[in-house]
């Protein structure tokens, strides 16, 4: 088994891990986000309960909330990790139907100097 460990892109970058989960007992979903620093150490994190939706919408919401969380804390160069390969490849516009990212968010997502995404796993 190969152990995966994040390596920072450059000074000034942080990594945001995002994930969503659905309760099997209650009609709700939870999303979580966590910011890691240059050495991979935990810097900040939070979770929130959201309205139940399909899996892709929950994962997309987790990604969007993770970006907003990092930017609100003053981190502007963000690398995103998600276990959803479609999200990690930047295909958000196909998944978010309830909230379209603003032009400023879309611009940052499209700008390689501000945001980088990649999947945690090859197959999802």
N, C-alpha and C positions, 0 to 999 in steps of 0.2 A: 504494500500500500504506500502510495506517495503522499507525503504530507504537503498540503498547499499552504504557503505562507506569502502574504502580500509583501511586495517590495514597492516602495514609494517611487513615483515617477520623477519627482524633483522637489526641491525645497519649496515650501509654500502650498503644496498639495495636501489634501486630506482624502481619506476614503470613507464612503458612506455605504454601509451594508443595509439592505432593506429586505423585508420579507413580509408576507401576509399569511394568515392562517384562518381557518374556518372552524368554529366550534361544532362538535358533533352532538352537543346536548342543548345548545341555545341557538336561536336564530340571529347570530351575530358573527362578525369577523373581527380580527385584531391585526393591526399592522405595527411593525416595529422598525426603528431606524437607529443606527449606531454610527458615530463618527470615530475614526481611528486616525492617529497622528503619524508622523514620519517613521517611528520605530514600530508601528503596529499596535501601540498601546491604546486602550479605551480612553476617549476624551469626553464624549457626551453620548447620551442615548435616551430614548423615550419609546413609549408604546401608546396606542390609542385604539379604542373600540370604534368600529365604523359599521355603517349599515351593510347588511348582507347583500352581496351581489355575486355575479359570476366570478370565477377565479381570476380571470385576466383583469377585470376591473379592480379587484382587490389588490393585485400585484402592481398594477399601474398607479393606483392611489398610494401605495407604499412608496413607490419610486418618487412620485411627485412630492409627497410629504417629506421624504428624506432630503430632496433637493431644497425645499423651502426651509427645512430645519437647519441644514448646513449654512445656507445663505443668510438666514436670520441671525445665526451665531457669528457671522463675519467671515466665514470660510467661502472664498469665491472660486477657488480652483479645486474642483471636486471630481473624484473618481468614484463611480457607482458600481457596486457588486450586487447582482441579483441572481437567484437561482432560476429565473425565468429567462430563457435564452432569447425570446422575442423582444422582451423589454431591454435586455442587456445589449441588443444589437441596434437599439435606437428606434424601434418600430412603434413608439408610443401613439402616434396619430391613428393607428389602426385599432387601438385598445381603449382609449379614453373617449367615451361618448358623453359622460355626464359633466366633464369639466375640461374644456380645451385650454391647453397652456397658453398663457399670454405671450405676446410677441417677444417680450424681454426674456421670458423663460425659454421659449423656442430658440431664440438667438443664442443663448448660452449653451443650450443642448447641442446646437449645430456647430458651435465654435470649439475646435479641438483644444484651444489654449485654456478653456474654462471647465470643460466637462469631458470625461472619458468614461465609457461603459464597457463592460465585458462580462460574459457569463461565468458563473462559478463552476458549472458542469457543462460538458459538451452536449449531452442529450437531456432533454427536459420533457 
